[in-house]
Each structure stands twice: as structure tokens, then as C-alpha cells.
């Protein structure tokens, strides 16, 4: 193939090859020279100390690239005198091998004449001409650059001060401000490392409306410690916090973090005996595990130990939880599943040895609500309103049917009237029932301010009280829902949201996440399985179980099959009930409040048949006769049966 090329073609190919080699050598040489610059090293102040002449560099077939020596006028312009160009030019040699050696000798003599003592190393090692191809020789040197030692000062020379490493510039600044009772939020821009730190805080909560993170005051010290470890982030501390309170919170946060750390690394692949901790009351937990000598020895070391002969299980106080888990973690053959993070967060006071909160919820100030409403509340209904206010208006009201959930919800919403407009989402058949209830129990509310949405094209926000059905909400377009966020939200029959994959749930979740007050009403919050509760828990308290899998493994007996994870089971229901009742759910049965209910009332309502057709009258008359005949037959049969007896 090469014999078929003309001389001109061969010349152009060779010229292009040389140009490509030269460009590649220049790029690689610049990369090597920039990576070989030390932090503190004297540099020559000359513009060019290349020993290769122009004819040798660019016109010779054996082209060489010599990386330039960078100057630093700020550090050494006063210490290193300018070398004489005549000396440098006189030291040039026709061979590349001797160029760098002669150059270093002349430069050293010039520098030493100034009174200093530096060992200046040549910018590049000697070329090796053993190889036949000079281009290959150059690339071998570039791949293994010579290491330049740091300059050393003699005892009699001037002191060279090292330049300190620059502190990383602060790129993100923010501040901590109060958010709600016992909570604070962080107002700061986006930073990937800071967001990762936020996600590691147990009490984290993200508000989609304001796009701000808020946390519990118990985690204030932990958050500030993690933020301080990020050099490019600066957070201004929370103002108005007393030093004693801050110290107390830091201690509580450290103790809580130590307990939460037990929930992360408890699995032991080689364990032969497995068990789990289960919460059995507000102050006690039990360990469900088979017999083991070492485990029993650890149990007996706990001051609050208790053994139940009926269940054959050991129970302990929550104060001894950390000590017991430390002992059990030291037994190699035993793996004990700890209490979930949610339980530790909710019952943190009991773990720290403090008294649990009083069962009596503090009284809420209802003086700003219409007297006709507050005077109609029964004692257990007032307790429901007080419970909701103590939870900042976020709860699942799961009272039995007929106990007045609607009345309690209206009273709770009226307590936060300054945050209206309000949205009520209910089944389609009770939309106007809700409108009538608001008109009856809140006379101060103008009837014109009640908006019942009857079509998907209607405005959702044209009234102070807006009522819509689940089906209409799911049919609303995203354009209609944009900008229609509400601070107060009532979800009647909230078990309609049990499936996260349905259209109604997908439409309601953005509103629930943005609402400040969320009131869920349901007489049957979980109709068949605990997994139906997850969406409602996520709506009221998102930080409790941020991920479904964590909830499913603990309370839904989750297991993996050929189609994925199955969450249709149930487990640890007693612990789940205690957890929900402590932080978000209130449920009373009729049998619990029967003494507070009024006596049953029976009324006979007489209806006239005016305005109906004759055909309907005939049908009603025939039905009445048939009903009378059936009653008579039953009476005769009963009389005959009694005579036989």
C-alpha cells in the first residue's frame, strides 16, 4: 500500500504526523507542569529558560517539548536575583541530554551569589536517547515525572515563611429561627452536604410550601455540630435560647442520638439466636427471645427486670433500654432487633429517666369560638379539641361512629380561624351536610363564605370554607390545583386514602404536605390491615415513618416474594397502638363514653302523601297491607307456639 503513495502524499502524511505529535506533547507537558507545582517552592523569575533553540525545537525531526518554568513574583521576587541571560544563552548545547544539566549549574551559581542557599532542580529530567523514537522517549518521561524535593534553608540563611493553606470560602450562609412549639427551622440555600446532614436528623421535617427544613429543639445541638463540620456552610445560631436550656437540649440530644445509633447497626450475619424488643406500655418494653445462658445473665443485671410466668418473657423499664442493648450487642451469637426509631423519638422522655407526660391534656382557650358551639360540646368532645390543640392541629380523630367527629372538627378548625381559608374533603354524599353544619355551629360565619364545589371547573378557593369531594379533587387538573394550598385541611372518612396508588390519594397528598393543620376523621382508620394506616400517618406526621418499608417490616410483617415486598400482614399491633395514641391518634368507643352520651331519642315523623302520583299511592298502599299481613302471621305463629309449650 505504501508503494502506491506519491512523494508528495508521503511528505504531507509525515508533516501531519509531526504536527499531531507536537500538539499532543504540548498538551501533556502543560498538564504535567501544572501538577508538579509544590505548595511552597522558589521559582525562577525569567520569562523563558528553554535551552532548545528554535531550529532544534520546531524544524528538527526529533522535536522536543520543554515545559516552561512558572514564575512567582509575589513569593521570591525579592530573594532570587534575575539570572544573566548571557550566561543562560552561553550554556546552550546542541544536544538535549546536556542542556538541563548545564542550565542548573548556571542557575545555581547565580542564585548562590545572592547570599541564599537553594538546591534548584531542573524543570525536567534528562532525556534518554537509548530508544530509537524520540517521541516515545518523551511520553515515557511524562508518565513518570521526577519528584521535586522541597527547598531547604541552611542555618545561616534567611528564614522562608511557608504560605498557610487557604481556608475554604463560605459559599452558603443561613440561620436558625423559631418555627413552632419545641421546633425550629433552618433558612438556608441549597447545599448537597447540608441536605445530607438534615436527612440524618431524627426529627427532620420538610415543608414543601416554604421549602424549609424544621427540626425538634432536642436535635438542635446535633444539627449545629454537623453543620459546623461542613467548611463551606455557616449557620447563625438560634436566637433567644438560654444557655442553660441549650446545654440541657444538647445533653438530651446526645442521649437520644446514642439510643438511635443502636437502631442502625444491630444485624449480625453469624448470629444463631434472634429476638426483638417490643414496647408493651408507655414505660416498659419486653424482649421476645428464646433461652440463652448469656442472655439471661444480661437480663438479671437490669434493676427493673421482670419475668412473666404466663408469657415466659422478660420486661424492663425504658430507662434500662440502652444498658441492656449494650450488653446484648456484646454477645456474638445473639441478634436482638431494637425498638424502632419512631418509638425512641416519641417516648424519648421515658428513655431519659424523666416522668412521662401527664395523661391529662392541658385545657385550650376556646373563648374566641362561637359560644353556641363550645357550650354544645360534651366532656369527651372537649378532650378531643384539647388533644388536637396540644398536637398543633395535626391529628387523626378516630372516634367511633356517632360520637360527633364533625362537631369536634369544626371546633378545632374554628380555633385556627385566623389561618383560614379552610378546605374540607368529604365523600360526595355529605358535602352539603358539612355546609349545613358550618352554618349551624358557626353563626358568625357568613353563609356566602361557604363554597361547595359541585363541578371540576369550579374555583376551590373562592370562600372561607371550601367543601369538595374526593372524586372532584382527583379530577381537578394540576393547573387548577396550582396555588390553591390551604393552611387548614379537614379530611372526612380519611380511610379513603388507604392506597397510595389511587388518583384521589395522589391528588390529596400535595395538599396534606403543604397544610399547617391537618384534621383526619375516620371511624375505621384501618379496615383490614395496618398498611392502610400508613398514608394517614404520613399526612399527619411525615417524620414518624418517612419510608413505607420501615413501617411495613415492623408492623405489617413484611416479607419478600416473587413479585416484591408484601405488606398485607400485621405484627406488633400493641406497640403500634401505643405509638399512634401517644403522638397523633385519638380513638374513643361508645362503650368508653356511654355515661356521657344523652339518652336515646325516638321520634315518629308523619309524612303526607301530597304531591305524589296515584300510581305511587297504590304501590305504597299495597306495601302497607303486605307489611300488616306479615305482622299478623308472625303474631299468630307466636301465639300457637306458646300454646304448644
Phi, psi and omega in degrees: 000323182291334180289340182275349181278143177280169180295323179294319178295319178297320181296317180294321178297317180294322179294317178296322179296319180294319178298318179296318178297320181293316179295319180295320179294322179295316180297314181293324179293322177294321179296318181293318182293324179288327180280344182265007180284120177284165182295316180227106182206131179294137180242148178287144186266015181274152179287326182205127176236026179290129183271358184265128179289166183295321180294321181288329187281314190252333184263342181282151178291331180263076183286141179234146175247125178249115181296139180290155178263120183285140178261157178224094185288337184283322189272321191228016180293332181268345185261326184255118179289156179290125178292152181286122179299329180295321178297319180293318181290328178287343182272359183292148179231157180285343180254140182290332185296324183264359186291308187292325181294314179294323180298316181295326179294315180293319180295318179299319180294325179291319182291319182294332179294341179277358177102351179267176179221094181237145173259097182272121180268145180298152186292339182209143180293169182294148179281148180250113182263015178294328180282151180284332183258116181293331178296319179294323179298321180295315183293329176295323178290324181291327180289332180235078182290148178287139180278129183266118179288154180289144179294146181241139180261135174286171184294329184267359184270174180288150181283133177257115183276126180286140179283122181293152178294139182289138176285133182303136180290143178281115182262339182229127177238143180206186181209157176257128181229154177298142181246304179208189180296123179064023179220157175219158179236160182246120178260103186205156176284179184285135174208124188300314181293324180291321177296321177297323176293321178300318183292341179275352180279130184299321186267022183296150176204129181253129180262109182295332182292310181267349182057045180233149176264138174231153187219165175283148179297337178295336181260012183298312180298320180295319180294315181295327178293318180290323178293325179292337180281354178261110188297327186271010182237137177230121179245127175283133184297166179290126181277151176083003180269126180290154182295321181294317180295321179296319178296319180295318180293324180296319178295315179297319179295322178294318178295320179294320178296323178296321178291320181292331179295336178291340183273359186257321186234065182251348184283140178232108183301329183266012183288140178257345180232127183236145178209185180207153175265138182226134177284128182246343176203182181292341184232000185226154174221158179235158180248118179265102184205153178284175185289136173205135185298314182294323179294316179297322178296322177292321179299318185289347178278348182278133181295327185264021184297147177207134182244129179261116181292330182289311182268347182057046179229149178264138177234154185216164174284151179295339178295331182267008184298312182297317180297316183294318181294327176296319179292317182291329179292339178279353178268113189296320187276003185240132176238119182242121178287125183283176174292146181295160181300323182298320180295318180295321180292315185290320182258033184299327180297321179291326178291328182277002179086008178269163179290139177292157183298150181294143178293337179282117179281137181298149180289137177266149179277107182255022184291337181276357181266152181306131182299329181298332179278311183293327180285342180270354182285134173281164183305316181290333176288324175296322176298323177295320178294317179297320178298318180295319180293323178293338177261020179057035175075020178235109183201165171247107180270105187247037178297155178297160180297137178091006181260011172081047177293325180297315180298317179295320180296320178295320179294319178295317179295323179293332178296328178255040185295332179290353178255008178292162018285160184241148176241129177246120177251121186217166173302153186300328185286344184244017179297312182285337173296321176294319179298318178294323179295320177295320179294326183283314189269347177234077180298334179290347180273127180292136178300332180289342181273003177260119184245117176257117181279120182248345179227155181292340180272354181288159178280133181275352191229026183271000179227169175289324176244116182245127185239129183217155178269163179297320182293318179294324179296321179288337179273349177293136178285161179296330177294322178289325181281343181296129179078010181251043179280145182238145177279330181241129185222130176244125178245103178279143185052058186293348177292353172296342182263021187292336182250118183290344184272351182284159181293322181294324179289319178296328178283329185274329185300317177300323178292321181293322180291328182274341184286142177277325178240125181234119181242107179260134181238128178196130174280340179225076184297327177231102187284329184221330185210155182295335181298338178289345179276342191298315181297322179291322175296319180296327180287322184275314184223085185298331184284350183291308177224087182296335183238139181296324185297320179298318178291318184293321180295323185277319190240354180244011180050049186295139175214155185262133177236195184292340183254004181123206182273137180251119181249027184273356181270196180209147179197151177053046183291327178297318177295320179297319179297316178298319182295314182291320180293333181283326191242337186208344188247142174229120182225125175234137176266164178297325179294334180284329185239025184298326181291339180266351181277147176287166179293153179296142180242131177243129181232141175257119182253117180269127182245133177275154181261018179291139176090003178253159184284161179295328179296319178292321178298318179298318179294320179293322179295317178296321179294323179294318178296319179296321179294321178294318180297320178295320179295320179294321179296319178296321181294316178297319180296319179295318180296317179296320180294322179293323179294324179294319179294000000 
